[in-house]
Amino acid sequence: MRGIEHTLNPRKILRQFLVGVGGSAGALVLIVLSLFRREGRVVFAVPAPQYLLLAVLLLICGWSCDALRVTVTARIWRKRIRFRDGLTVVLSGYFLSGITPANTGGNVAEIYVLTKSRLSLGEATSLTLVGGALYSLSLVVLFLLFSLLQKEPIPSRIFQITSYLLGLYAILIGILAAFLRFPAPLVALSGKVGTFLASRFPRLAPTGQEIPTLVSNFLLDLREKLLIFLRNPHYLGWNISMYCLHFLCLFGTTYFILLALAETRLSWPSTIHLQVPLFFALRFTPVPGASGVAELSFASLFKPFLEGGKVSLLVFFWRLLTYYGALGAGSIAFFRTLAR
């Protein structure tokens, strides 16, 4: 846990936060300037602002689905987590995901907060790893489902990108499974790292000697906890179902923003279908919070369906709710936990 707490250094988090927010704000300004240059004007009117309130409520509903997923899944180890603590877990994950490259910090935050909720390190890590795998699987399920509902062929380029990313994710999971099945090579490597640290930094000699034992015990504990999921497949189904509900709420937020802008050319299923592959790809973006990339990609995706430069408002409200809203709520939840 000391390594995790070092990673969660408040000063380091602040620097990452400024980078993520700065990149996002810069992209929004770039979008507005680009639209103004092309169309000579940028619309800032919101004809039906009441739909923005519905978008906020739907977003909170999505967060609640994710929190309920964590709360119920913890029962697989006969551990009870209150809904409020489950909400703290997922909000903390959103916060650190939003300020770290490729969302890597989200897993660290979730593991840290779960251990504060009386789960062991192995239980917290296995819940996060299983959740991460099913997260991507749920996006693929939604993408294929809404492709069938719209009765439209899947665009070959989008299908290829989604397939490549899914293949990459499968390879990473396969590597992890191999280390869990045959931990000896990783334990031996950790021993060499410990020896190197002891030779270069004498003060770290005791810690270096403990590294192989710590790694071995952690891998054994993690494998044992992951096997419990395989013996209880209904928990896997529960995670996929709640993730799907979470994404339907999250992507549905965009639909209500469109209604607020009096844009009705895109149906709710079409709005969902457009966002799934984009969201899947943004998960692997090596930029803190996908800042800049997310705004520009989202704008290019929806621009063909909007008139009068409204794409800038769409991107602004979408990012304000789904990104800045998650950062705000997540930072409060996370730093309260960190201060305990």
C-alpha positions in Angstrom: 0.0 0.0 0.0 2.9 2.4 0.5 3.7 2.2 -3.2 0.1 3.1 -4.0 0.0 6.0 -1.5 3.2 7.3 -3.1 1.6 7.2 -6.5 -1.4 9.2 -5.0 0.8 12.1 -3.9 -1.4 15.2 -3.8 1.1 17.4 -5.6 1.6 15.0 -8.4 -2.2 14.7 -8.7 -2.5 18.5 -8.9 0.0 18.6 -11.8 -1.8 15.9 -13.7 -5.1 17.7 -13.1 -3.8 20.9 -14.5 -2.4 19.1 -17.6 -5.8 17.3 -18.2 -8.0 20.4 -17.7 -5.6 22.6 -19.7 -5.6 20.3 -22.7 -9.4 20.0 -22.6 -9.9 23.7 -22.4 -7.4 24.4 -25.2 -9.3 21.9 -27.5 -12.6 23.6 -26.8 -11.1 27.0 -27.7 -9.7 25.5 -30.9 -13.1 24.1 -31.9 -14.8 27.4 -31.4 -12.2 29.3 -33.4 -12.2 26.7 -36.2 -16.0 26.9 -36.5 -16.0 30.7 -36.4 -13.4 30.8 -39.2 -15.4 28.4 -41.4 -19.0 29.6 -40.7 -18.5 33.1 -39.6 -20.5 32.6 -36.4 -20.8 30.3 -33.4 -24.2 29.7 -31.8 -24.3 30.0 -28.1 -28.1 29.8 -27.6 -29.8 26.9 -25.8 -33.5 26.8 -26.9 -34.6 24.1 -24.4 -32.4 24.3 -21.3 -34.7 22.0 -19.3 -33.2 19.1 -21.1 -29.8 19.9 -19.6 -31.3 19.1 -16.2 -32.5 15.7 -17.5 -29.0 15.1 -18.8 -27.5 15.8 -15.4 -30.0 13.4 -13.7 -29.3 10.7 -16.3 -25.5 11.1 -15.7 -26.0 10.7 -11.9 -28.1 7.6 -12.6 -25.2 6.2 -14.6 -22.8 6.8 -11.7 -25.3 5.1 -9.4 -25.4 2.0 -11.6 -21.6 1.7 -11.5 -21.6 2.2 -7.7 -24.3 -0.5 -7.3 -22.1 -2.8 -9.5 -19.2 -2.5 -7.0 -21.4 -2.8 -3.9 -23.0 -6.0 -5.0 -19.8 -7.5 -6.5 -18.0 -7.2 -3.2 -20.4 -9.7 -1.7 -18.6 -12.4 -3.6 -16.0 -12.4 -0.8 -18.8 -11.9 1.8 -17.8 -8.3 2.3 -20.4 -5.6 2.6 -19.8 -2.2 1.1 -22.3 0.5 1.6 -23.7 2.2 -1.5 -22.1 5.5 -0.4 -18.7 3.8 -0.3 -19.3 2.1 -3.7 -20.1 5.6 -5.1 -16.9 6.9 -3.5 -15.0 4.1 -5.3 -16.3 4.8 -8.8 -16.1 8.6 -8.5 -12.5 8.3 -7.3 -11.8 6.1 -10.3 -13.4 8.7 -12.6 -11.3 11.5 -11.1 -7.9 9.8 -11.4 -8.8 8.3 -14.8 -9.6 11.8 -16.0 -6.1 13.2 -15.2 -3.9 10.2 -16.2 -2.8 8.8 -19.6 -4.9 5.9 -20.8 -7.1 6.0 -17.7 -4.4 4.2 -15.7 -4.9 6.1 -12.5 -8.5 5.1 -12.2 -7.5 1.5 -11.4 -5.1 2.7 -8.7 -7.7 5.0 -7.1 -10.3 2.2 -7.1 -7.9 -0.3 -5.5 -6.9 2.2 -2.9 -10.4 3.2 -1.9 -11.6 -0.4 -1.9 -8.9 -1.3 0.6 -10.1 1.5 2.7 -13.5 -0.2 2.6 -12.1 -3.4 4.3 -11.2 -5.4 1.2 -7.9 -7.0 1.0 -5.4 -5.9 -1.7 -6.0 -9.1 -3.6 -9.8 -8.7 -3.5 -9.6 -5.0 -4.5 -7.2 -5.8 -7.4 -9.2 -8.7 -8.7 -12.5 -6.7 -8.5 -10.8 -3.9 -10.5 -9.2 -6.2 -13.0 -12.4 -8.1 -13.7 -14.3 -4.8 -13.9 -11.8 -3.4 -16.4 -12.1 -6.5 -18.7 -15.9 -6.5 -18.5 -15.9 -2.7 -19.1 -14.5 -3.2 -22.6 -16.6 -6.3 -23.2 -19.8 -4.3 -22.3 -18.9 -1.6 -24.9 -18.5 -4.3 -27.6 -21.9 -5.8 -26.6 -23.6 -2.4 -26.9 -21.9 -1.7 -30.2 -23.0 -4.9 -31.8 -26.5 -4.7 -30.2 -27.2 -1.2 -31.5 -25.8 -2.1 -34.9 -28.4 -4.8 -35.1 -31.2 -2.5 -33.8 -30.4 0.1 -36.5 -30.3 -2.5 -39.2 -27.3 -0.8 -40.7 -24.0 -2.4 -41.7 -21.1 -1.8 -39.3 -18.7 0.7 -40.9 -15.6 -1.3 -41.8 -13.1 1.3 -40.5 -14.8 1.5 -37.1 -15.2 -2.2 -36.9 -11.5 -2.7 -37.6 -10.4 -0.2 -35.0 -12.7 -1.7 -32.4 -11.4 -5.2 -33.3 -7.8 -4.1 -33.0 -8.3 -2.5 -29.6 -10.3 -5.5 -28.3 -7.4 -7.7 -29.5 -4.9 -5.6 -27.7 -7.0 -5.8 -24.5 -7.2 -9.6 -24.9 -3.4 -9.9 -25.3 -2.9 -7.9 -22.1 -5.4 -10.1 -20.2 -3.6 -13.1 -21.6 -0.2 -11.9 -20.3 -1.7 -11.3 -16.9 -3.3 -14.8 -16.9 0.0 -16.4 -17.9 1.8 -14.6 -15.0 -0.9 -15.8 -12.6 -0.7 -19.4 -13.8 3.2 -19.4 -13.9 4.4 -16.7 -11.5 8.0 -18.0 -11.2 9.4 -15.8 -14.1 7.9 -12.6 -12.6 9.0 -13.5 -9.1 12.5 -14.2 -10.4 12.5 -10.8 -12.2 11.4 -9.1 -9.0 14.3 -10.7 -7.2 16.8 -9.3 -9.7 15.2 -5.8 -9.2 15.5 -6.2 -5.5 19.2 -7.2 -5.8 19.8 -4.2 -8.1 18.2 -1.9 -5.6 20.2 -3.4 -2.7 23.5 -3.0 -4.6 22.9 0.6 -5.7 21.0 1.8 -2.6 22.2 0.1 0.6 19.4 1.7 2.6 16.9 -0.2 0.5 18.6 -3.6 1.0 15.9 -4.8 3.5 13.1 -3.7 1.2 14.8 -5.2 -1.9 15.1 -8.6 -0.2 11.4 -8.6 0.6 10.2 -7.8 -3.0 10.2 -11.4 -4.3 8.2 -12.6 -1.3 5.7 -9.8 -1.6 5.2 -10.3 -5.4 4.8 -14.1 -4.9 2.2 -13.7 -2.1 0.3 -11.0 -4.1 0.1 -13.1 -7.2 -1.1 -16.1 -5.3 -3.7 -14.0 -3.5 -4.8 -12.4 -6.7 -5.2 -15.8 -8.5 -7.2 -17.2 -5.6 -9.6 -14.2 -5.7 -10.0 -14.2 -9.5 -10.9 -17.9 -9.4 -13.8 -17.1 -7.2 -15.3 -15.1 -10.1 -15.0 -18.1 -12.4 -16.9 -20.2 -9.8 -19.6 -17.6 -9.6 -20.4 -16.6 -13.2 -23.6 -14.8 -12.2 -21.4 -12.0 -10.8 -19.8 -11.6 -14.2 -23.3 -11.3 -15.7 -24.2 -8.7 -13.1 -21.1 -6.6 -13.9 -21.8 -6.7 -17.7 -25.5 -5.7 -17.1 -24.7 -2.8 -14.8 -21.9 -1.6 -17.1 -24.4 -1.6 -20.0 -26.9 0.4 -18.0 -24.1 2.8 -17.0 -23.1 3.4 -20.6 -26.7 3.8 -21.7 -27.1 6.6 -19.2 -23.7 8.1 -20.0 -24.3 8.1 -23.7 -27.9 9.1 -23.3 -26.6 12.3 -21.7 -25.5 13.4 -25.2 -29.0 12.8 -26.6 -30.6 15.2 -24.0 -27.9 17.8 -24.8 -29.0 17.6 -28.4 -32.6 18.1 -27.4 -31.6 21.1 -25.4 -30.0 22.5 -28.6 -33.3 21.7 -30.5 -31.5 19.1 -32.7 -33.7 16.1 -33.3 -32.1 14.5 -36.5 -30.3 11.9 -34.4 -32.4 9.3 -32.6 -31.4 8.0 -29.2 -30.1 4.6 -30.6 -28.1 6.5 -33.3 -26.6 8.7 -30.6 -25.6 5.6 -28.5 -24.2 3.8 -31.6 -22.0 6.7 -32.6 -20.4 7.1 -29.1 -19.5 3.4 -28.3 -16.5 2.9 -30.5 -15.3 6.5 -29.8 -15.4 5.9 -26.1 -13.7 2.5 -26.5 -10.8 4.1 -28.4 -10.5 7.0 -26.0 -9.8 4.5 -23.2 -6.3 3.9 -24.8 -5.4 7.5 -25.6 -2.0 8.3 -24.1 -3.1 11.7 -23.0 -4.4 12.6 -19.5 -8.1 12.3 -19.6 -7.9 12.1 -23.4 -7.9 15.9 -23.2 -7.9 17.5 -26.6 -8.3 14.2 -28.4 -11.8 13.6 -26.9 -13.1 17.1 -27.8 -11.8 17.1 -31.4 -12.9 13.5 -32.0 -16.4 14.1 -30.6 -16.8 17.3 -32.6 -15.8 15.6 -35.9 -18.2 12.7 -35.1 -21.3 14.9 -34.6 -20.6 17.8 -36.9 -22.2 16.2 -40.0 -25.5 16.1 -38.0 -25.6 19.6 -36.6 -26.3 23.0 -38.2 -25.2 26.6 -37.4 -22.1 25.8 -35.5 -24.0 24.1 -32.7 -21.2 21.4 -32.5 -19.2 23.7 -30.2 -22.1 23.9 -27.7 -22.6 20.2 -27.9 -19.0 19.5 -27.1 -18.9 22.1 -24.4 -21.9 20.7 -22.5 -20.9 17.1 -23.1 -17.4 17.7 -21.7 -18.8 19.9 -18.9 -21.0 17.1 -17.6 -19.2 13.9 -18.4 -15.6 15.1 -17.8 -15.6 18.2 -15.6 -18.6 16.9 -13.6 -16.9 13.6 -12.9 -13.7 15.4 -12.0 -15.5 17.7 -9.6 -17.5 15.0 -7.8 -14.6 12.5 -8.0 -12.1 14.9 -6.5 -14.3 15.6 -3.5 -14.9 11.8 -2.9 -11.2 10.9 -3.5 -9.6 13.6 -1.3 -12.0 12.9 1.5 -10.8 9.3 1.4 -7.2 10.3 1.1 -7.6 12.5 4.2 -8.8 9.6 6.5 
